[in-house]
Amino acid sequence: MIADKEGKIGIVKRTKNVAISSGSYGMACAGTVNEKDFMENDPFLSCVIRELEEECNIKIDQAHFDGIVVPTQKMQPIFLYHVNLEKTWEEHYSEMVKAKDYAFETESLYAVPVEYSMQFAAQARMTDTAAYQIKKYAESKGYISNWYLDMIKPMKKRKFLCTQPITNIQTYGKTRTM
């Protein structure tokens, strides 16, 4: 999970290009440990550092370990970490879109204030791991949620949109408008 200097959580809508959770909302960065990571002292931290650069163009050398969860969607252990940006999402966006995997994996980026994060998670088609991490983070900041009320209270996710959704996609030489 990534929070910017104002405490806004980066949430992305994943493209249909990705195999896992395509079209779902999730954390701004997620990934899988590869064989190079296993050559490091801490393969999980190595994965976090690599994925943050590949997906978000964020360079770090440390992250905060939040725990391990086994979600129903993947049924394998997922190591949760969080980092804090020294900029706002809006300030970082021009750098983020230059990341190696950004365009392939990210349809749109939302900068969601922590006080709205659980309601956003309840109303979006969110990965269960991301929803869990948002809930734990928001609770650690003093925000308590009633999931039922969060699901039925009207909310416009678009107001947190940091990027414009992709409107033209090149598909096998054809352009289609979404």
C-alpha positions in Angstrom: 0.0 0.0 0.0 1.2 3.5 -0.8 0.1 6.6 1.0 1.1 10.0 -0.3 2.3 13.0 1.9 -1.4 14.0 2.5 -2.3 10.5 3.6 -4.2 9.6 0.5 -4.1 5.9 -0.5 -3.2 5.0 -4.0 -5.9 2.7 -5.5 -5.8 1.6 -9.1 -8.3 0.1 -11.4 -6.4 -2.7 -13.1 -6.6 -3.2 -16.9 -8.1 -6.3 -18.5 -4.5 -7.1 -19.7 -3.4 -8.6 -16.3 -4.2 -12.3 -15.5 -5.0 -11.8 -11.8 -7.9 -9.6 -10.8 -8.2 -7.9 -14.2 -10.7 -5.1 -14.2 -10.7 -5.0 -10.3 -9.6 -2.2 -8.0 -6.5 -2.8 -5.9 -3.5 -1.3 -4.4 -1.3 0.9 -6.6 1.4 -1.8 -6.5 1.3 -5.6 -6.2 3.6 -8.3 -7.4 5.2 -11.7 -7.2 8.6 -12.7 -5.8 10.9 -13.8 -8.7 14.1 -15.8 -8.6 16.3 -12.7 -8.4 14.4 -11.6 -5.3 15.3 -15.0 -3.7 19.0 -14.2 -4.1 18.6 -11.2 -1.7 18.7 -11.3 2.1 15.0 -10.4 2.3 13.3 -11.6 -0.9 9.9 -10.1 0.0 11.4 -6.6 0.6 13.4 -7.1 -2.6 10.1 -7.8 -4.5 8.4 -4.7 -3.0 11.4 -2.5 -4.0 11.4 -3.9 -7.6 7.6 -3.8 -8.1 7.3 -0.2 -6.8 9.9 0.8 -9.5 8.3 -1.3 -12.3 4.7 -0.2 -11.6 4.9 3.2 -10.0 8.4 4.6 -10.8 9.0 4.9 -7.0 12.5 4.2 -5.8 12.9 3.2 -2.2 15.2 1.1 -0.1 12.8 0.4 2.9 9.2 -0.5 3.4 7.0 -1.2 6.5 5.9 -4.8 6.9 2.2 -5.0 7.8 1.6 -8.8 8.0 0.7 -11.8 5.9 -2.8 -12.6 4.6 -4.2 -15.6 2.7 -7.0 -14.2 0.6 -9.9 -16.3 -0.9 -9.2 -15.0 -4.4 -5.6 -16.4 -4.6 -5.4 -18.9 -1.7 -1.7 -18.2 -1.3 0.2 -16.1 1.3 0.5 -12.5 0.5 3.0 -10.3 2.3 1.6 -6.8 3.0 3.9 -3.8 3.1 3.3 0.0 3.0 5.4 3.0 2.0 4.8 6.7 2.2 5.4 9.0 -0.8 7.1 12.3 -0.1 4.8 13.9 -2.8 1.1 13.9 -3.5 -0.2 11.5 -6.0 -0.9 14.4 -8.3 2.7 15.6 -8.1 4.0 12.0 -8.7 1.6 11.1 -11.5 3.8 12.4 -14.4 6.7 10.2 -13.1 4.4 7.2 -12.4 3.1 7.0 -16.0 6.7 6.5 -17.1 7.0 3.3 -15.1 7.8 0.1 -17.1 4.5 -1.7 -16.3 2.2 1.2 -15.6 0.3 1.3 -19.0 -0.1 -2.4 -19.2 -1.4 -2.9 -15.7 -3.2 0.4 -14.7 -6.4 1.8 -16.2 -6.7 4.6 -13.7 -5.3 5.8 -10.4 -7.4 7.1 -7.5 -6.0 9.1 -4.6 -8.4 8.3 -1.8 -8.3 10.1 1.6 -8.1 7.6 4.4 -11.4 8.8 5.8 -13.2 7.7 2.6 -11.0 4.6 1.9 -13.2 2.0 3.6 -16.3 3.3 1.8 -14.4 3.2 -1.5 -13.3 -0.3 -0.8 -16.9 -1.4 0.1 -18.3 0.0 -3.2 -15.6 -0.8 -5.7 -15.0 -4.3 -7.1 -11.9 -4.5 -5.0 -9.5 -7.4 -4.4 -10.1 -8.9 -1.0 -6.4 -8.3 -0.1 -6.6 -4.6 -0.9 -9.9 -4.2 1.0 -8.3 -5.9 4.0 -5.2 -3.8 3.9 -7.2 -0.6 3.6 -9.4 -1.6 6.5 -6.5 -2.3 8.7 -4.7 0.9 7.7 -7.8 3.1 8.2 -8.4 1.5 11.6 -4.8 2.2 12.6 -5.5 5.9 11.8 -8.6 5.9 14.0 -11.3 5.4 11.3 -13.9 2.7 12.1 -16.3 1.4 9.4 -19.7 -0.1 9.3 -19.4 -2.1 6.1 -23.1 -2.3 5.5 -23.6 1.5 5.7 -20.4 2.1 3.6 -21.9 -0.1 0.9 -25.2 1.7 0.7 -24.1 5.4 1.2 -23.9 7.0 -2.2 -20.3 7.8 -3.2 -18.8 9.1 -6.5 -15.5 7.3 -6.9 -14.7 9.7 -9.8 -14.1 12.6 -7.4 -10.9 10.8 -6.3 -9.6 10.1 -9.8 -6.0 11.2 -10.1 -5.7 10.3 -13.8 -8.1 10.3 -16.7 -9.3 6.9 -17.7 -7.8 5.5 -20.9 -10.2 6.4 -23.7 -8.4 5.0 -26.7 -6.7 1.6 -26.6 -4.6 0.2 -29.4 -5.7 -3.4 -29.9 -4.0 -5.4 -32.7 -3.7 -2.3 -34.9 -7.2 -1.1 -34.3 -8.2 1.8 -32.1 -11.3 1.4 -30.0 -12.9 4.1 -27.8 -14.1 3.1 -24.4 
